[in-house]
């Protein structure tokens, strides 16, 4: 262990160090001094390059100094381990940095007095894996990048007789620190339930490990957070802050973490003893199955079709060592393969197309791969190629390419085309089964994405259709008051010519203009209808008939009879809605009586229906009646013989308006005429529900 780090930890734990003491300590290590100054001189801090080390430390601040010195010391030490140069350490250091930052933040939330100790513990908690790699590279190389869980510890114990937790703790103990740091490394895989009474540093590191390596273990994380006195709802903020801090720290420390998230951590595996070829092949198939399952889950987690396709091309390049990789998708007609808007060369691929069907499969090897559902390997110059393949060779910039059909069920959704070197073709041919399984997972994810897209389009179409239908209904209803306004303007013109008073007509005109506005506003009105208002039926009937009569809308050959009762005569509901209902029904009745006849509007008193009290209002005419097919679909939108694109809506609108009033409507029709019976909630019917049935039963 670097002595500077040990002294720094002692100094920070004593919490008595000032900037001069820190500067003197750091100046003893030339590499550390250079790192501190390079960060201070960066664009983030912009310290004058003539400034000395102490001034640079003041600009960085104590927290940044601690982070840099601890991290740089650890990286200098362990990057010099044997075989560390031949291993890909990007994911290892990213997770270690993440655990360090999370441990530090949790320590602050717990008010643990040694925050830097927690940071160092998080950074070192998996150092045993580096130690095992250095000690047993052949036996441990495959499992160095394995998923860090209890299964890994079991495999380590069986193969090396020591786990990485034990190796890391043994290594830290040799530094003779006056700390529980070694214990936190030893117990970071311990069952959470056993840690309730453990030292705070052990609990902190266990929680940090779970959050960084196993964010899907919600129950264990919640328990570990409870033991640390941290609310689970605060952990999301900790992780988000940690992600930003890890990236910033990596940049300052010169650690390249690019592509770390693309490294797939697989379950730990027992090193294969010498086996026969059949068993080796079986093991490879099992490994491939695990990989394919992992890839399928990765594809399913992507948000949107484009992100999913990019994940497919990225995974294919990593798994099969492909160069530039593109995807050609079957177009909606199923007649061609077209370039997908994902990955590289999107501009050129957007206009790229290969015909399918009999002619396409005969002239194109890629179309043939889609038709035959088989992996196809092509080499430039060794076989006749179509223009489409020659274009793709120029796009890919390789001498060979692999064409993998994406098949789910009986359908081929497209072809993944990856550029490869000619010498890679034999190896790719041996992995055909693996690639076909990968193609099935990609096709299944693509099928789901296409289904989601189709469902979204159907929803948009449904909403648009509902809006169009609502618009048609509003236009239909607006025509009624507009016709009345037009007729009243004629009456008004005649009265003004005779210099007669027009106060009543102006009042009606104002009412109808207001009604037009209410109908139009109702198009976007999502609030339920106010049913607390009380409406007088007789008054509404009088208003409607006055409108029709004053404008000569009722011909002389049509007689209108009104039979109203003094009581019951009031309902719970909006008068404007009832007015719309009556205008539509009376207008229909007048149009049905072309040769003359009688219209009757009657209040038939109370009706008890399903233990609720209604007032029955009837609008009847002596017309020829309705045809059976019209009566069968009466309140639906039906084709009308009337002129105009909004006709045929009237009775469906009436039905909806009655429902808004919490009422019921029925129709009787025969050769003697047609009658509409409307049940409207009697005034105060809600409060009478309990009393009325009781009286009925007593009677």
Secondary structure, 3 states (H helix, E strand, C coil): CCHHHHHHHHHHHHCCCCHHHHHHHHCCCHHHHHHHHHHHCCCCCCCCCCCCHHHHHHHHCHHHHHHHHHHHHHHHHHCCCCCCCCCCCHHHHHHHHHHHHHHHHHHHHHCCCCHHHHHHHHHHCCHHHHHHHHHCHHHHCCCCCCCCCHHHHHHHHHHHCCCHHHHHHHHHHCCCCCCCHHHHHHCCCCCHHHHCCCCHHHHHHHHHHHHHHCCCCHHHHHHHHHHCCCCHHHHHHHHHHHHHHHHHHHHHHCCCCCCHHHCCCCCCCCCCCCCCHHHHHHHHHHHHHHHHHHHHHHHHHCCCHHHHHHHHHHHHHHHHCCCCEEEEEECCCCCEEEECCCCCCHHHHCCCEEECHHHHHHHCHHHHHHHHCCCEEEECCCCCCCHHHHHHHHHHCCCEEEEEEEEECCEEEEEEEEEECHHHHHHHHHCHHHHHHHHHHHHHHHHHHHHHHHHHHHHHHHHHHHHHHHHHHHHHHHHHHHHHHHHHHHHHHHHHHCCCCCHHHHHHHHHHHHHHHHHHHCCCCCCCCCCCCEEEHHHHHHHHHHHHHHCCCCCCCEEEEEECCCCCCEEECCHHHHHHHHHHHHHHHHHHCCCCEEEEEEEEEEEEECCEEEEEEEEEECCCCCCHHHHHCCCCCCCCCCCCCCCCCHHHHHHHHHHHCCCEEEEEEECCEEEEEEEEEECCHHHHHHHHHHHHHHC
